[in-house]
Amino acid sequence: MKQFTITKKIAKHGSQSIIVIPRMLESELRPKTIVKITIDIIKEADNSILESSQLVKTSKEVLLR
């Protein structure tokens, strides 16, 4: 079993909140692949977080185990 840990900021698509999977995992997460997703809320969103460039950079942070 392969395991990936991704730290992401929740994005917005219309009225829905979404999580965008990094393109570098595209070959691992093909259509019809079954995955288990666990969501741990690290920090609630506020205006100072939304303006932080540090969280924007985490969209490229992928830890492979």
C-alpha positions in Angstrom: 0.0 0.0 0.0 1.3 3.4 -1.0 0.7 6.3 1.4 0.9 10.1 0.7 0.5 12.9 3.1 -0.6 16.2 1.6 -1.0 19.5 3.4 -3.5 21.7 1.5 -5.6 24.8 1.9 -9.2 24.2 1.0 -10.1 25.9 -2.3 -13.5 27.2 -3.5 -15.3 26.2 -6.7 -18.5 28.1 -6.9 -20.4 27.5 -3.7 -18.4 24.3 -2.9 -15.2 23.8 -0.9 -12.7 21.5 -2.7 -9.3 19.9 -2.3 -7.1 19.9 -5.4 -4.8 16.9 -5.7 -1.3 17.8 -7.0 -0.6 16.9 -10.6 2.5 15.0 -9.6 0.2 12.3 -8.1 -1.9 12.0 -11.3 -0.2 8.7 -12.3 -0.9 7.2 -8.9 -4.5 8.4 -8.6 -6.1 7.3 -11.8 -9.9 7.1 -12.3 -11.5 4.1 -10.6 -8.7 4.0 -8.0 -10.1 3.5 -4.5 -8.5 5.7 -1.8 -9.1 6.3 1.9 -9.1 10.0 2.8 -8.8 11.3 6.4 -9.2 15.0 7.0 -7.5 16.6 10.1 -8.2 20.3 10.5 -4.9 21.9 11.5 -6.1 25.5 11.7 -9.4 27.3 11.1 -9.4 29.8 8.3 -9.2 33.5 9.1 -8.2 36.6 7.1 -4.6 36.6 8.2 -4.2 32.9 7.1 -5.9 33.5 3.7 -3.4 36.3 3.0 -0.4 34.2 4.1 2.0 33.3 1.3 3.3 30.4 3.4 0.0 28.5 3.1 -0.1 29.1 -0.7 3.3 27.4 -0.9 2.1 24.3 0.9 0.0 23.4 -2.2 3.3 22.1 -3.7 4.4 20.4 -0.5 4.0 16.6 -0.8 5.6 14.2 1.6 6.1 10.7 0.3 6.3 7.7 2.7 
